[in-house]
Amino acid sequence: MMLPDALTDILLQDVRGAMSEEDSILVCGPVGLSATIASMSLNRDLLRMRFSERFLQEERLKEALEASFRYVEKIQMLFEKEKESSITCFVPMGEGGFTAALWKMAEASSMGLSVDLRKVPVLQHTIEVAEITGEDPYQADSRGSCIIASHHPDAAFYFRENYGLEAVPTGHALQSRERLLTSGPIIRHLDRPWALIRKAEESLHASEHRSSGT
């Protein structure tokens, strides 16, 4: 089922560019870190039953998140202002996390993709906190991280050597519309980010009501 154009426009408003054939997909910044920091504050009593106070200190995680935000800003500047030609698509992560950003990239490009979840950068803190809170690290709020598509044959080395950026290769574009997530022998299809879609629908309806004066 196709989404209405107006709804798609809202969902894809933060996507810049589009993937092309044989592009690599890279992740910059650990996914789910923003959600981890929030969870550690909201669920401190629960987490204290499992983890030490040292583990629950947030300073290092906040420093890592700040550094990740700076990375994302630099990458966006490279793409939009300096027109770094090896970056074909840029998507900042936010609500819905990694998988939502991945879906946006595929949707904006009208292409498929294949991504290995085992290669996606996730901090051990995020994994362990998520086990207690029940969050999915790949769908948790990931503000401060982004995904990019690049046609450079050795994109990770290129961005590290030229810009000091750590971009982790996680997958590649597909000409087909298949959107595959793999983890060893397990293969599943990337779902639509339904929570974001419902939120966009509410925003669209509210906008229509304001326009009609009702």
N, C-alpha and C positions, 0 to 999 in steps of 0.2 A: 504494500500500500504506500503510495506516494504521499509525502507531506505537502500541505498547501505551500505555495511559494512564499507567502507572507510569513508563515511560521518558520520556514527554512531560513529566510533572511535573518530572523532574530537569532536562531540557533548558531548561524555561521558568521555572525557579525564580527567576531574577533579572529577569524581565519584570514591569513594573508597569503596570497599566491595559491598554487595548486601543484600537486605531485605530477610528475611525468613518468613515462615508462622506464623501468629499471632503477628508479630512485631508491636510495637507502633511506630508512627511517631511523632517526636517532633521538635519544632522550637526553635532555640537559637538566640536571638537578634530580635529587632523590624524590620519587613519587610518594605522595601521602604524608609528607613531613608536616605540612601545615595542619592537617587533621590530627596527627600524632600529638603535636604540642597542645592543641585545643583539648584533646581527650585526656591528656595528663593533668590538665587543670580541672576539668569537669568531673573526672572519675578518680580523683586522687585517693579517696578513702578505699575504693575498691582495689586500686592498683597497689596500695600499700600492703595489702594482704599477700601479694605475690612478689613485689620487688622492693629492693632497698632504697633508702632515701637518696643515696648516691645515684642510683639508676634513674630516679625520678627528677633529678636536677635538670632544669630546662635550658640553662645558659648556653651549653654547647650546641644544643639543637637549634636554638634561636640564632646563634651565630652562623650555623650551617644554612639556615633558611635565608638569612640576610644575604649571605654570599650567593646563594642560588638565585635570589631576586636580581642581584647585580648581573649575574650571568644572563638571565633572560632579557634584561634591559639592553645589554650589550648586543645580544644576538638580534633583537628586534631592530636596534639601530643599524646593525650591519645590513640587515635585509631591506629596511625601508629607506634609510638615508644614504648609506654607502653603496647600496645595490650590489651586495655580495652575490655574484652571479651563480655560485655553486649551491646556494640555498634556493630551492624552488617553492617551499611552503613552510610557513611558521604558524604554530598554534600554541598559545599560552594555555597552561592547564589551570583549572579552577574547580568549581563545583562539578561533581561527576568524575573528577580525577583523570587518570591516564586513559581509561577506556573511552570516556566521553570525548576527550581531545582527539583520540585516534579515530573515532567515528566521524567527528567533524572534518578531519583531514581527508578521509576517504570520501565523505559526502560532497565536500567542496570540490574535490578533484574528479568526481564521477568515476572512481576507480576502486579496485579492490586492494587488499594488502595481506601480508602474512607477517605476524610478529611472534617472537619467542618470549614468553613471559619470564623465563628464567634469566634472560639478559637484561631485563628492566631494572634499573638501579633503585633498590629499596633498602633503607637503613634497618639494621637489626632491631633498633628501638621500635620502628614502625611495625615490624612483623610481630614482635612480642606483645606490644600494647594491643594490636589488632586482635590477637588471639583471645585476649581478655574481654575486650569491648564488643567483639563480634563484627567489626568493620572489615570490609574488603579493601586492602591497601591499594588495589588498582582502581577502585571506584571512589576512594576517599578524597576529600578536598586536597588538591595538590597545587595550590597557589604558590608561585615561586619556582615552578618547573615548567618545561615546555617540550614540545616535540617539533622536530624539523625534518624536512625531506631534502636530500641533496643528491646531485648526480655525480659528485666527485668520487672517483674510484677508491680512494682511501680517506673518506671524510673525517673519521675520528682523528687520524694523524694530522690531517690538514688543518683542522680547527684548533687542535692543541698547539701545533708548531707556529701557526700564524697569528693566533689570537689568544692563546692561553686558555682556551675553553675546553672543558671535558664534555664531549658529546659521545654517548654510548650507542653503538649500533645495535638495534633490536629487531630489525626486519627490513622488508622491502615492499615496494609497490607491485601490484598485479594488474595486468590488463583486464582480467575478468572482474566481475563485481563481487567475487568472494572476499569475505573479510574474516580471516582466520587468526585465531589465537592458539598457539601451541605451547605445550609444556611437556617435554619428553614425548612419549607416545600419545599423549592426550591432545586431541584437536577439537576445538569448539568454534562456533561462529560468534563474531562480535555482535552483541545486542545493541539496539538503539538505546540511548540514554533517556529512559522513559521519565525519570524525575525531572530532568531538564526540559523535556518536551512538554510535560504538563505545566511547568512554570512558565514556559514561553507562550503556551496557549492562554493561560490566565492573563499574561501581560498583553497579548494581542486582543483579547476580549475587552479588557479594561480600556485599551486605546480606542477600540471601535465604539464603546459606549460613550467615551468622552467626545469623540468626533460627532456622534449622532445627537449629543446633548441629553442623553437619557441617564 
